[in-house]
Amino acid sequence: MSGGASYVLSKEALRRLGEKGVGSLTPLCSLEETSEDVAMGQCMEVLGVSPIKTSDVFGRQSFLPFSLEYVLFDQGNCVKSNFSLNPMSAGRECCSQLSISFHYIEPRMMYMIDMLLYRVSVYGRHGQDVALRTSVFKPQVEEIDHKDDQEIFYP
């Protein structure tokens, strides 16, 4: 289990963590002794909470313990150092199309990803190109003065 890409806990797991794990007078867990994600995994095991696979039907990860750049381009090291229940592929098959989170994403990269995902559309992909083109871009019509109706030029 790697914590950098985040955790998803059920309501029951969260209740156990709060009531028995760290929130009681005699807590069963200490999250301060080692790396936070290792301690969290050990605590969940003590509390009887089992991890589940979060890969998609093709075996691709939805929570990535590395940056997207790392899994795409540093392929050998990525697979060797994976602590996940799910075997991890490197390269373009690393990630689920419904990925949830990536670890080690710098703030500037987060803004760039947000821009590409939510503010930019690939032209021609959604079949609404004419409507999009006319609503986003002004028509490029240029009027040229002419002497009479016979002398009309279009750019």
Buried (B, 14 or more C-beta within 10 A) or exposed (E): BBBBBEBEEEEEBEBBBEEBBBEEEEBBBEBEEEEEBBBBBBBBEEBEBEEEEBBBEEEBBBBBBBBBEBBBEBBEEBBEEBEBEBEBBBEEEBBBEEBBBBBBBEEEBEEEEEEEEEEEEEEEEEEEEEEBEEEEEEEEEEEEEEEEEEEEEEE
